[in-house]
Amino acid sequence: MRRRALIIDDDEAMCAWLAADLRTRGVEATTRTSPAEALALLAEDEGFDVILTDLNMRGMNGIEVCGRAAEIRPDVPVVVITAFGTIETAVEAIRAGAYDYVTKPVDIEALALALERAIAHHALKLEVRRLRRAVAGPGAFPDLVGRSAAMRRVHDLIERIADAEATVLITGESGTGKEVVARALHERSRRKGGPFVAINCAAVPESLIESELFGHVRGAFTDARASRPGLFVEAHGGTLLLDEIGELPLGVQPKLLRALQERRVRPVGGNAEVAFDVRIMAATNRDLDAAVEERRFREDLYYRVNVLHVELPPVRARGSDVLLLAQRFLEDCAARSGKEVVGLSPTAAERLLAYSWPGNVREIQNCIERAVALTRYQEITVDDLPAKIREHRPSHVIVAGDDPSELVPLEEVERRYILRVLEAAGGNKTLAARILGLDRKTLHRKLERWEPAAAGAAKGG
């Protein structure tokens, strides 16, 4: 990608030297010895990524250039070159809008580093602005935010299977938006005029789950003072989402399987069966393949619910969708609280992109709600973010070193890598095995050797 710099210095030789060095670093430099001419060019040309200006020049000094440049192109950062010992003047330039400064005599490496940071800052500002426009604009799935390649594949799959009557299994880590996908499928289907009913199988006590799903007749149990139809019948003509289906008690699973096969339910305590016309969707953050293998989930029920499969990617695999989601939540929270918060500062956006988001979309929403509540400005700053996000540093599997005493055995390298893949896969052993090129039994044997560390990493799998 082409990067462009505007150099302003009344010393022609200095301009030529700086431009020549920047070209070797992949930066196309345009020079002007007159500040007035440079500002006129800036007003005409929108393609500059950074401005580099001397502080002491004839006709107009660098302080004035900073102020005028901020009026013309507020998104383009300005780096100031100042004489050694005039730090007070450099601070004045920062107050006038400069992004950074370097001192004379110019250390070309320090200058190049400052310009790289400024160009990256400019790119991030443009990305934040683009995402604001993207959130404001119309979208095919307004509640399923995301324009990454991973989310485009999800959108495409939803469009293709929305009108199908087959059962859909939606998988993904906790907080990735599985119910949002189910609602999007319902709204795109022929059943959109019917009810959308959802039940969290993990939230209903085992003694009540059968009654919730299939209904009961009066007197079926102690508190059954009146008959109740159950969710299968309530969802007639629409969609029923069985959320957290991996938590469904084993004793209820055969009854659910029969209901799915026969399209009829028998209420608890009743003698007659009731027909229903419902499209079934199921969602889970569990590894159902592993649950089947461990006999915690019936294999025949698994194949019945897993006819069409939508796998939601975790936030860490969705690139700049993080900022798109953050902007959406920011606007929603600002509207509810009546605060004039319009976006993210580039440094805050940078921290959001660096964080791994183990809680996925739900964690982003909580983070932004907190930030909107705390901020005193029109933009969320780094200080408004939780400490774990401000201070996050990416983890590495292997720390390289030249000291032989710091190196580890090959088995330890393998252990660290496998546990890191398992963590990245959200504890899903089937997915981790596929990434590692192992079969599940081999992975399981290796993990057993490394308990309890592996058990913690594989929790939920």
C-alpha positions, -999 to +999 in steps of 0.1 A: +000+000+000+014+034-010+022+057+019+028+095+014+045+122+034+045+160+029+078+175+040+079+212+049+113+228+054+128+261+040+162+242+037+161+226+003+190+203+010+173+190+042+141+184+022+161+164-004+179+143+022+147+134+041+128+126+009+156+103-003+158+084+030+120+080+032+118+066-003+142+038+008+116+030+035+087+028+012+073+063+018+067+086-011+077+121-001+066+154-015+086+185-004+078+222-002+102+249+010+073+274+015+048+266+043+021+286+025+026+265-007+026+233+014-007+242+031-023+250-003-012+216-016-026+199+015-060+215+009-060+202-027-046+167-021-063+143+003-038+115-001-011+124+025-007+101+055+017+123+075+032+158+076+068+165+086+076+201+093+105+221+106+098+244+136+118+275+126+111+286+091+108+320+073+073+333+067+055+308+090+068+287+118+059+251+126+035+261+154+013+279+128+017+250+104+003+226+130-027+248+136-035+254+100-029+217+090-053+207+118-080+229+103-074+217+067-068+179+073-076+171+110-070+134+105-034+138+091-008+137+119+020+163+120+055+155+132+077+185+141+115+189+139+127+212+166+162+224+177+178+206+206+170+224+239+137+239+229+114+213+244+091+241+256+085+250+220+079+213+211+053+211+238+037+242+224+036+224+190+019+194+206-007+217+221-012+232+186-021+198+172+013+181+165+013+143+169+050+140+178+083+158+176+120+149+170+150+171+179+180+183+159+205+171+150+181+146+134+186+109+142+171+095+110+162+062+127+143+080+154+126+101+128+116+071+107+101+054+138+081+086+147+068+087+111+059+050+111+039+055+143+022+086+129+013+068+096-001+039+116-021+063+137-035+079+106-045+045+092-063+036+124-082+069+124-094+063+088-104+028+098-124+040+128-141+066+106-149+040+080-164+017+106-186+045+119-200+049+084-204+011+081-224+010+114-246+039+103-252+024+068-278-003+059-267-039+062-282-073+052-280-084+088-283-053+111-280-073+143-253-097+131-225-071+129-194-081+109-177-076+076-147-098+080-142-128+056-153-152+084-185-133+090-193-129+053-192-167+050-217-168+079-240-143+062-238-162+029-247-195+047-277-179+064-290-166+031-287-200+016-303-221+043-329-196+057-358-211+038-349-247+044-370-266+069-341-288+080-329-286+116-300-262+122-272-267+147-254-234+156-221-238+173-195-213+186-179-201+218-200-185+245-209-149+236-204-152+198-241-145+190-257-179+184-292-167+193-287-137+170-280-161+141-311-181+150-332-150+149-317-139+116-325-173+101-361-170+114-365-135+100-353-146+066-375-177+065-410-184+054-419-187+090-410-151+099-447-144+106-448-171+132-434-170+168-397-173+176-394-192+209-361-199+227-353-220+257-319-222+275-317-259+283-290-252+309-311-227+328-341-250+335-339-276+363-339-312+352-372-319+369-390-291+349-373-293+314-397-320+301-427-300+312-413-268+296-407-285+263-437-308+260-462-293+283-483-310+310-519-317+319-536-305+351-526-326+381-495-342+364-474-332+394-479-313+426-479-277+413-497-285+380-529-266+388-537-260+351-527-276+318-499-260+298-491-266+261-453-265+262-428-247+240-431-270+210-468-262+207-463-225+216-439-222+187-463-238+162-459-222+128-426-206+138-392-215+151-380-232+184-344-226+195-330-252+219-301-231+233-273-249+252-286-283+239-254-299+250-266-294+286-299-314+280-302-342+306-297-377+292-331-388+304-349-362+283-328-368+251-348-399+239-381-380+243-367-350+224-355-374+196-389-389+193-406-355+192-382-344+164-389-376+144-427-379+149-434-341+150-457-348+179-454-344+217-471-360+246-476-336+276-464-348+310-493-368+326-513-369+293-525-397+272-530-380+238-502-367+216-503-332+201-490-324+166-468-294+160-453-276+130-421-260+141-386-255+126-361-267+151-327-249+157-302-259+184-272-240+197-243-250+219-208-239+229-199-275+237-180-300+216-209-324+208-186-348+190-167-352+223-200-354+243-212-382+220-178-401+224-181-397+262-217-409+261-230-376+275-251-369+244-270-394+223-254-401+189-288-405+171-300-371+186-268-355+175-273-365+139-310-354+140-301-319+151-269-315+131-285-315+096-274-280+087-245-266+106-236-229+112-202-224+130-197-189+144-161-177+145-147-162+178-141-125+179-103-130+178-107-146+143-128-116+130-101-089+126-114-053+126-150-065+132-140-058+168-141-021+161-173-024+141-190-041+171-175-016+195-188+013+174-223-003+173-224-008+211-210+027+217-238+043+197-264+022+214-251+030+249-246+067+242-282+070+229-296+053+260-275+073+285-279+107+266-241+112+264-224+128+234-199+100+227-193+096+190-164+071+186-131+056+197-098+073+199-072+057+177-051+045+207-082+030+223-090+013+190-055-001+189-059-017+224-092-032+214-076-048+183-047-062+204-069-079+230-080-115+224-116-112+237-122-146+254-157-135+262-164-126+226-192-102+216-207-101+251-173-090+265-170-062+240-205-050+249-197-049+286-164-032+279-180-004+258-209+001+282-184+007+310-163+030+288-193+051+278-203+055+314-167+065+325-156+088+296-155+125+300-149+132+263-166+127+229-143+098+222-135+068+243-098+069+253-074+042+266-080+053+302-117+045+298-110+008+291-106-019+317-071-025+330-069-060+315-075-046+280-052-015+286-023-037+298-029-068+276+001-082+258-002-111+233+011-144+247+037-165+228+041-202+228+079-202+227+103-175+241+134-176+220+168-171+237+205-175+230+213-190+264+211-228+262+197-228+298+166-209+286+158-235+259+132-262+267+129-299+257+109-308+225+082-324+246+077-291+265+075-272+232+048-296+220+029-293+253+028-255+251+018-255+215-010-280+219-024-262+249-022-229+230-041-244+201-067-258+225-071-224+241-075-207+207-101-233+198-121-224+228-115-258+244-131-276+214-110-308+212-124-318+178-114-284+163-080-285+180-073-320+167-081-309+132-058-279+134-030-300+149-034-328+123-041-354+150-070-377+156-091-371+187-078-402+206-042-391+202-049-356+214-069-370+244-039-393+253-015-363+252-038-342+273-042-369+299-004-369+304-004-331+311-033-330+336-043-308+354-030-280+331-046-295+301-079-300+320-081-263+326-074-255+289-099-281+277-127-270+300-159-271+281-146-296+255 
